[in-house]
Amino acid sequence: MFINLSRIIKSGWLNFRRNIWLSTATISVFFLALFVVAALFVLSFATTHIARTLEDKVDISVYFAEDTPEYNILDVQSRLLDFKEVKSVEYVSRVDALETFKERHRDNPLIQASLEELDENPLLASLNIKAYEASTYEVIAQFLERAPAGSLVEKIDYRENKELIERLFTITGNIKRAGVIVGIILSFIAMLVAFNTVRLAIYNERDSIAIMRLVGAGNWFIRGPFVVQGMLVGFAAAVLSMLVLAALAFAFSERVDAFIPGLNLLGYLKTNALLIMGVEVGLGVLFGGLSSLVAIRNYLKV
């Protein structure tokens, strides 16, 4: 058994080397399929990051009356944090609001001069609220309006931003769904092309298969070399796809990070290199072997 297995592996390696141009063509098609799979990891990371970035920009602010004691505002903050749908609640005091406003408009001398003319702080204390779902903001707004502390609330900006909030959450949901759908379609097309390429490679060896059958070779002795050849093709395509993906990430990571802050593609690949490489090699070897095994069955009936 060991001798037969070693012969099968050796024969598969010889077939791989002997038909190097056909193997190269098959590797190219396998590369497309596996590159799409690898790109799905990056696409998933990118879409998740973009969606999270957009969602982090969505919030509502609750402004309290000028004479509202701080402990009352902190009590409202504590009540809001009890909502499991609420991601975070940030308290911004009047002093902090004024400092932020000054920093934001530090290059505008007119605004700076106007603030100096005022005897008191014109800004109100507020709570900035972030939620996981867009529908939660409606519930939060109703709670604040009906709560005992509602009389202390000067303004809630949810009504003004309601349409924008819902639109942003719709966009993030569509981004995630589109990424998955496009990835599945591209993977299916690439896998289909790769399978037919393997069948073409085996078709070119149909005469050799017929001769082996006529001299009494067993099914597995015929199938084995082609399965090994397919596995070698899958392994080579997996390594090639990872090298190309790493090269692209190295070349464009800084540009992407400048366009979308925080989207560090190179850092993501370094962190998840073993996982992605394991999936790539596993799929390449498995798909190459299975494609060869299924395709060769048509030429054993001679």
Sequence and secondary structure as in RCSB ss.txt:
>XXXX:A:sequence
MFINLSRIIKSGWLNFRRNIWLSTATISVFFLALFVVAALFVLSFATTHIARTLEDKVDISVYFAEDTPEYNILD
VQSRLLDFKEVKSVEYVSRVDALETFKERHRDNPLIQASLEELDENPLLASLNIKAYEASTYEVIAQFLERAPAG
SLVEKIDYRENKELIERLFTITGNIKRAGVIVGIILSFIAMLVAFNTVRLAIYNERDSIAIMRLVGAGNWFIRGP
FVVQGMLVGFAAAVLSMLVLAALAFAFSERVDAFIPGLNLLGYLKTNALLIMGVEVGLGVLFGGLSSLVAIRNYL
KV
>XXXX:A:secstr
 HHHHHHHHHHHHHHHHHTHHHHHHHHHHHHHHHHHHHHHHHHHHHHHHHHHHHHHT  EEEEE TT  HHHHHH
HHHHHHT TTEEEEEEE HHHHHHHHHHHTTT HHHHHHHHH SS     EEEEEESSHHHHHHHHHHHHHSGGG
GGEEEETHHHHHHHHHHHHHHHHHHHHHHHHHHHHHHHHHHHHHHHHHHHHHHTTHHHHHHHHHTT  HHHHHHH
HHHHHHHHHHHHHHHHHHHHHHHHHHHHHHHHHHSTT  HHHHHHHTHHHHHHHHHHHHHHHHHHHHHHHHGGGS
  
